[in-house]
Amino acid sequence: MAIFLTKDSKVIVQGMTGATGMKHTKLMLADGTNIVGGVNPRKAGTSVDFDGTEVPVFGSVAEAMEKTGANVSVLFVPPAFSKAAVVEAIDAEIPLAVVITEGIAVHDSAAFWAYAGAKGNKTRIIGPNCPGLITPGQSNAGIIPGDITKPGRIGLVSKSGTLTYQMMYELRDIGFSSAVGIGGDPVIGTTHIDALAAFEADPETDLIVMIGEIGGDAEERAADFIKANVTKPVVGYVAGFTAPEGKTMGHAGGLKGLLLRLGGARGAGDDGAGVAHGL
């Protein structure tokens, strides 16, 4: 079992023919992901050779779904065009859209999140600004390294990409059922609570690890949900120590605050953030 993504998932890549899309499509294929197509209206009707695997390019998400039966889209689309790409995926009613792109305007994220709701939430959105999700040994939709862990019975949901990789590597001898990077932007689709509910319902997940960040109340709401609804053991980690009141911080800024408190960062400026981000 797994949540959201299995070996039977048929994946398309919006933005596959760009440099980033090409790079990560190749890596996802190497991890065993069943990638059935890419989407680029300007290159529709062509195909891309990934070390002997020909992946066709379609003009739209709807066409790709019709021709291949795709049920997952991974988006490597530049920020300025991401809103339109996600809306296209929602209009096609693809069940899962994984938005990897960093730097999408919050207004755009809020708009496509609201649009998905208005359309009946037929498309689950993961992200934006996230590493995606992986079910080790089955499928990988995003940029999580596929060789840092093995299949197991731990479920992981995390705001931070870097800490997702670190946790998976540290627990590699135990292994994971699925790992979901939900992203740390102010407006995201799938939340900690959504993933916690899915792991609670998954009979092959025995324990859940939740990684959060200081700033905002998402982790407090997740804790309330766990208390009321989750019977499995949950280990929680919130990165950071202090944040300015009312300010949502990513893991780099949050860890900078922690490092400054511990004397591990060089100062309160960008250098400190750089040190933190490098952890």
N, C-alpha and C positions, 0 to 999 in steps of 0.2 A: 504494500500500500504506500501511498504518498499523498501529499496535498497539492492540489492545483495542477501538477505536472507529473506525467507518467511516461513509461516507454511507448505507450500508444498515442501520445500527443503528436499531432502533426503541426509543425512549426513553419511559419513564414517570417521573413525578415523585411520590414519596411526600412528602406535605406541600405539594402544589402550591397549595392554596387558602389557605395562610397568607400573611402579608405578604411574607416572604422568598422563599417558593416562587413566589408570583405574580411578583415582581420578576424573579427569575432565569429563570423559565420564559419570560417575554417576551423576555429577552435571548438565551436559547438559541435560541428560534424565529427571532429576527432573524439569528442566525449560521447558519441553515440546518439546525439540528438537527431530525430527524424525531421530534417529540414526539407520541406517539399517545394519551396519557392521563395522568390524575393519579389518586392514590389517597387517599381520605378516606372511611372507613366512614359518617360522619355526613352526607356529601353525595353518596353514591352515586346514580347516575341523573341527576345534573345535568351541566351543562357550563359551561365558562368561555370567554368570548370574549376572545381576545388579538388586538386590531386586525383583526378579521375572520376569524381562525382559531379555530374552535370545538374545544376540547379536552374530551373527555368525562371524567367523574370516575367511578371504579370503587370498589367497596367493599373490594377486596383486591388484592394483587399477583397472586395466582393468577387472579382474574377478569380483570384487565387483560391478563395474558398470554394467556389463553384467547381473549379477544375481539379482541385486536390483534396478537398475535404478538410482543409486546415482548420484548426480550432485554437491556435495560439499564434499571436504576432509579437515579435520582439522589435522594438523601434530604436533604430540608430539614425534619427532624423535631426538635423540642426535645429537649435532652439526656435528660430524664427518660423520654422515650418512645422513644428511639432504639434501645435494645436490642431491644425488642419489634418495632420496624419492621424491623430488620435480620434478626432471626430469621424474621419473616414472609417476607421476600425469599428467605432461604435455604430455607425450607420449600417455597416455590414453585419452587425450582431455577432462578431467573433467572440467566443466565450471569455478569452483571456488576452489582455494587451499589456505587455511588459515594457514600460517606458524607461529606457536606460538614460536618455539624454539629460545632461546637466545644464543648468543655466536657463531653463524655461521660466519665463515671467510668471510670477505668482498669479497674476490676473488670468493668464492663459490656462494655467493648471486648474484654477477655480472654475473657469468656464467649461473646460471639458469634463471635469468631475461633475458639475451640475448637469451638463448635457447627458451624461451617462445615466444619472438619476431620472431625468425627465423622460428618457427612453426606456425606463423600466429596469435599469441596472442589469441588462442582459450581458453586458461586457464587464468583467472584473478588471480593474486597472491596478497594476502594481507599479509603484513609482509615482512621479518621475524622480530623476537623480538617484537611481538605485542600481545595485549590481545584478538585480534579477533574482532568479531562483533556480535551485538545482535539486534534483532527486538523484543522489549518487548511484551510479551504475545503470541509470535509466535514461535520464534526459537532463539537459542543461540549457536554460533559456536566459542568456545574459552574459555577464563577464566574470562570474565566479570561477576561479581556477578549478578544473575538473579533477586534478590529480592530488589534491591536498587532503582528501579524506576518503572514506569508504562507506558503503551502505551500513546502516545500523538502525538504532531505535530511539535516537534523540531527535527532537524537532527543534529547529532554531528559527527565531524571528528577530530581526535586527534592523535598527535605523542606520547603522554605520556599515559601510562597505568594508573598510579596513578591519574593523573588529569582527566582522563576519568571517573573514578569511582566517584571522588569528584564532578565533574560537574553534573553527572547523579543524584547523591544523593541530591545535593543542589536544583535541579530543579525537584525533584521527584513528586511534587504536580502538575506539568504541564505535564510532560511525554515526551517520545521520539518516533518518528517514527522508526528510526534506529540510532545506534551509531556504528561507525567504528573506531577502533584503528589501525592506519596504521603502527605504529612502528617508532622508531627513529634512526634506523641504517643508515649508509651513503648510502646504496643501498637498496631500497625497491621497491615493485611492485606497488600497488595502491597508488596514491599520494593524497594530499589535493585536487588538481584540479579535479582528477577523481571523488572523492566523492562529491565535490561541484557541478559538472555537473549532477551527478545522483540525488542529492537532489533538484536541480533546476527543474529537469524533473519530480519529484515525486509530484503528485497533493495533497498528504496528508501531505507534509512537508511544514509548513508555515514560519519557521524561521530556520536559520542555525547557529550553534556555531562551530567555528574553533579554535583548540588549537595547537599552535606551540611551538618551542623552539629556543633559540638564536643559531647562528652558521649556516652557509649556507644561501641560498637565496630562499628556497622553499616557505617561507611565503610571500616574496616579489612577487614572480611569481604568487602565489595564489591571492594576492591582485589585481594584474593586471588583472587576469582572472575574478575576481569578478566584477571589474569595467566595463569590456567589455561584460560580459555574464550573470551575475546573477541579477535577478530582485527582489529576496526575501531579506529581511533583514538578514544581517550577523553580528554576534558578534565575534570578534577575540580576542584571548588572547595569547600572546607570553611569555613563562616563561623565566625568567632570566633578567639580566641587562647588563652585559658585558661578552665578551669572547675574548681570544687571537685571533689576526687576523689570518684568514685562518684555524681556528680549529673548527670542528663541535663538539658540546657538547650535551650530553643528558640532561634530565630535572634535574637530580641530580646535575651535574656540573653547569648547568645554574642557578639553584636556589641557589646553594652555593654562586655564585657571587652576587646574589641579597641579600641574607641574610648577607653576609659580608658587603655589602653596607649599610644595615639597622642596622648592629650591632647585628644580630640575630644568627650568627654562631660563633663557638668557635675559629676558626682559619683557616688558608689557607690550611691546610693539610686534611687528610682523615676524621678527625672528622667533619670538616665543611660539607664535602660531605655527611657524614652519617646523619647529622642533616637535610640537605636539602632533602635527599632521603626519610626520614621518614615523610615528610609533606603529 
